[in-house]
Amino acid sequence: MSRFSAIEQEFGIPKGLLDATYSVESSRGANLTSKAGAQGPFQFMPATAAQYGLKDRNDTMQSARAAAAYYKDLLQQF
């Protein structure tokens, strides 16, 4: 069971999506800042973080919840 399973279930997004994103975006927290200004384990830009109420882009679980909300919106839109 992934550490993000409960969040994925709560937001109704595919199982494993957050873990895969965490791995790709920040190498599981090893690279928390991009040259473009994205920051944190899920690489949020400041405006997107603000849009999803993310206060601390470096907090893994806060970022995971914001990423789940973002994915839910994208899945509904597309």
Sine and cosine of phi, psi and omega as CSV:
sin_phi,cos_phi,sin_psi,cos_psi,sin_omega,cos_omega
0.00,0.00,0.77,-0.64,0.00,-1.00
-0.96,0.28,0.48,-0.88,0.06,-1.00
-0.90,0.43,-0.23,0.97,-0.03,-1.00
-0.97,-0.25,0.06,1.00,-0.09,-1.00
-0.84,0.55,-0.70,0.72,-0.03,-1.00
-0.90,0.43,-0.62,0.79,0.01,-1.00
-0.93,0.37,-0.69,0.73,0.04,-1.00
-0.86,0.51,-0.68,0.73,0.00,-1.00
-0.92,0.40,-0.69,0.72,0.00,-1.00
-0.86,0.52,-0.66,0.75,-0.06,-1.00
-1.00,-0.04,-0.08,1.00,0.04,-1.00
0.93,0.36,0.58,0.81,0.03,-1.00
-0.96,-0.28,0.33,-0.94,-0.07,-1.00
-0.85,0.52,0.65,-0.76,0.04,-1.00
-0.87,0.49,0.73,-0.69,0.03,-1.00
1.00,-0.02,-0.18,0.98,-0.05,-1.00
-0.90,0.44,-0.71,0.71,-0.02,-1.00
-0.93,0.38,-0.65,0.76,0.02,-1.00
-0.89,0.45,-0.66,0.75,0.03,-1.00
-0.91,0.43,-0.67,0.74,0.02,-1.00
-0.90,0.44,-0.70,0.71,0.03,-1.00
-0.84,0.54,-0.66,0.75,0.00,-1.00
-0.92,0.38,-0.73,0.68,-0.07,-1.00
-0.96,0.29,-0.70,0.71,-0.12,-0.99
-0.95,0.30,-0.59,0.81,-0.09,-1.00
-0.70,-0.72,0.25,0.97,-0.06,-1.00
0.79,0.61,0.74,0.68,-0.01,-1.00
0.84,0.54,0.68,0.73,0.08,-1.00
1.00,-0.03,0.02,1.00,-0.02,-1.00
-0.97,0.23,-0.52,0.86,-0.02,-1.00
-0.83,-0.55,0.99,-0.12,-0.14,-0.99
-0.99,-0.12,-0.04,1.00,-0.01,-1.00
-0.68,-0.73,0.74,-0.68,0.04,-1.00
-0.97,-0.23,0.30,-0.95,0.05,-1.00
-0.90,0.43,-0.44,0.90,-0.03,-1.00
-0.99,0.15,-0.18,0.98,0.01,-1.00
0.96,-0.28,-0.04,1.00,0.09,-1.00
-0.94,0.33,0.55,-0.84,-0.08,-1.00
-0.59,-0.81,0.51,-0.86,0.11,-0.99
0.99,-0.12,0.05,-1.00,-0.07,-1.00
-0.90,0.43,-0.38,0.92,0.02,-1.00
-0.92,-0.39,0.18,0.98,0.13,-0.99
0.80,0.61,0.86,0.50,0.06,-1.00
-1.00,0.08,0.69,-0.73,0.19,-0.98
-0.98,0.22,0.43,-0.90,-0.06,-1.00
-0.82,0.57,-0.70,0.71,-0.04,-1.00
-0.91,0.41,-0.65,0.76,0.01,-1.00
-0.93,0.36,-0.64,0.77,0.05,-1.00
-0.86,0.51,-0.72,0.70,0.01,-1.00
-0.89,0.45,-0.65,0.76,0.00,-1.00
-0.86,0.51,-0.57,0.82,-0.05,-1.00
-0.98,-0.20,0.24,0.97,0.09,-1.00
0.94,0.34,0.37,0.93,-0.02,-1.00
-0.99,0.13,0.92,-0.39,-0.05,-1.00
-1.00,0.08,-0.63,0.78,-0.05,-1.00
-0.84,-0.55,0.99,-0.14,-0.05,-1.00
-0.89,0.45,-0.32,0.95,0.00,-1.00
-1.00,0.00,-0.12,0.99,0.04,-1.00
-0.99,0.15,0.90,-0.44,-0.12,-0.99
-0.86,0.51,-0.74,0.68,-0.08,-1.00
-0.96,0.26,-0.60,0.80,0.10,-0.99
-0.88,0.47,-0.70,0.72,0.00,-1.00
-0.90,0.43,-0.61,0.79,0.02,-1.00
-0.90,0.44,-0.66,0.75,0.02,-1.00
-0.90,0.43,-0.68,0.74,0.03,-1.00
-0.91,0.42,-0.65,0.76,0.03,-1.00
-0.90,0.44,-0.64,0.77,0.02,-1.00
-0.90,0.44,-0.68,0.74,0.04,-1.00
-0.90,0.44,-0.65,0.76,0.03,-1.00
-0.89,0.45,-0.73,0.68,0.04,-1.00
-0.88,0.47,-0.65,0.76,0.02,-1.00
-0.86,0.51,-0.71,0.70,0.04,-1.00
-0.87,0.49,-0.71,0.71,0.00,-1.00
-0.89,0.45,-0.68,0.73,0.00,-1.00
-0.90,0.43,-0.59,0.80,0.06,-1.00
-0.94,0.35,-0.61,0.79,-0.02,-1.00
-0.95,0.31,-0.62,0.79,-0.08,-1.00
-0.92,-0.39,0.00,0.00,0.00,0.00
